[in-house]
């Protein structure tokens, strides 16, 4: 069991801000405890991009969201494997 806990943490990938033809999004992976595997989650950020005046302002706002998302994921993994 202990080895499974550290295995889950080794697979951890922090959230990232990405851009494609559909627009801006934040991509991260969440551990599904039922299937015991990671699933990809995408948060679309197009509406937030339209609200910001400049691309730099949007990227600063998005980095706060990315950091918040990344900080929440690690404690959740520990809580699932207690």
N, C-alpha and C positions, 0 to 999 in steps of 0.2 A: 504493500500500500504506500509506504513512504517513497519508494522508487517511482511510483506513478505520479505522486505529487510533483517531484522534481522534473519528471518527463514533461508534464503539462507546462511547467514554467519555462523549460528550454524551448518549447515551440512558440512561445509568446512573440508576437510581432506588434510593435507599436502602431498606433493610428497614423495615417498619412493624408495630407491634402493632395488630391490629384485632379487632373483636368483631361477631359476627352471631348468628343464631338457633341455629346449631350450636355456638357457644362461642367461645373465644379462639384466635387463631392469629397467626403471624408470616408476613407476605407479603413476598416479594422476587422479583426477576427475575434469572435466570441466563442467561448467553450460551451458546447451543448452537453450538459451533464447526462442526458438520457442516452445519446449516441456516443458519448465520450470522444468527440472529435470537434474540431474547430469549424465554424461556419462564417462565411464572409458577410459583413454588413456594410452597406453603403448609405451614407447620409447625404442627400442632395443639398447643395449649398447655393443654388442658383438664385433663390429669392433673397438670400443675404447679400449676394454679390450685387444685385440691383439696388439694394438699400445703401450700400457704401458708395462714397463719391469717387474714390480712387482704388486701383488695384492693390496698392500698398496698404491702404486702410483695411481692405477686405482680407488680405493675407495675415495681417496682425490679429484681426478678429478671429480668423479661422485657426490660427495657431493656439489661441486660448482654448478653443473648442477641442482641438487635437490633444493638447496637454491634459485637459480635464477628462477626456475620454480615456486616454492612456493611464492616468492615475487611478481611475475607477476600476479598470480591468484587473489589475494585479491583485488588489485585496479580494475581489470576487473569486478569483481562482483559489486563493487560500481558504476562503469560507466554504467553498464547495467540497474540498477534500479534507475537512476536519474530521 
